[in-house]
């Protein structure tokens, strides 16, 4: 059924359809509308869930950790400084192999304070052990939450997931979405079947002290589970396509990439602008295509190398910066393409919500094709 919804409300409805048994979250802009809507659903008895009001984001994810360990399907949402406050718990959740799904309404990090969009917050947690999925539009944001639960709760995976979508650009924008029914989601997403859980009659422990003789092996098992996630996404993404008509089996997605000479790589809502710019550049005779990264963790290195094997030049659009190095996406793309003859250039842009227009995309393609890259694009020199 088609509905016109604000992005945050579409995500809240998707979460409701997944039947979380425990929700714990703390409101923070631009995520607030999601948890506000979920709280209303619980109050109106549209969702049978325990909604825990907490005093901070640290407490929110800590409550989810305990609930998940006790055998409940759990959900939270946050952004920016809220995610930073969860830093310790994020590592604990992943290390304990708890399949929590959390929405990240991507927002810039302080200081200086900014409430506008970039992807620095979730990228900063790229090494925490969480699966990371990035949505281009609100339909994808809705669908990826349902997919995330199916992937995370697979007993061969048992990892938590961030479902990321751009703050304000998507969270507060109204778009038509195809809303599945409860019966359809129930057919796709079985009830949560925990691999193990806290039980007074059969006591076990989570996250106990590990000496150097054991710690390395725990991290190795986390890494193996993360790598297995690729196949799980392919499997359950294809199943999603069979049931709902929208296939998410690809960790990446190409747009007019088959005959392209120059490829743009991007994540999130900017991909829509890039597609429009590519259409105009194609009309002018330029062979440009887009490679959209939908799954950043695990990183689709082999998939990227295969998709770009015929490309001459790559322009990576990074809405983040790994200070002292480059954009985080470009670093991994260069690693994936190591040993190839492809020229890869990094453009850090859109930080703190600065607008990215079609003319900027076209200018970046021109710079990349001339061999000028690895730069902060759109830097206002007069402010320095």
Secondary structure, DSSP 8 states (H G I E B T S, - for coil): -EEEEEHHHHHHHHHHHTT-SEEEE---TTTHHHHHHHHHHHHTTSS--EEEE-SSHHHHHHHHHHHHHTT--EEEEE-HHHHHHTHHHHHHHHHTT---EEEEEE---SSS---S--SHHHHTTTTSS-EEEE-SSHHHHHHHHHHHHHHHTSTTT---EEEEEETTTTTT-EEEEE---HHHHHHHS-----SS---TTS---SS----HHHHHHHHHHHHHHHHHHHHHHHHHHHHHHHHHS-----SEEEES-TT-SEEEEE-TTHHHHHHHHHHHHHHTT--EEEEEESEEETT-HHHHHHHTTT-SEEEEEESS--TTS--HHHHHHHHHTTTSS-EEEEEE--GGG----HHHHHHHHHHHHTT--SEETT--GGG-
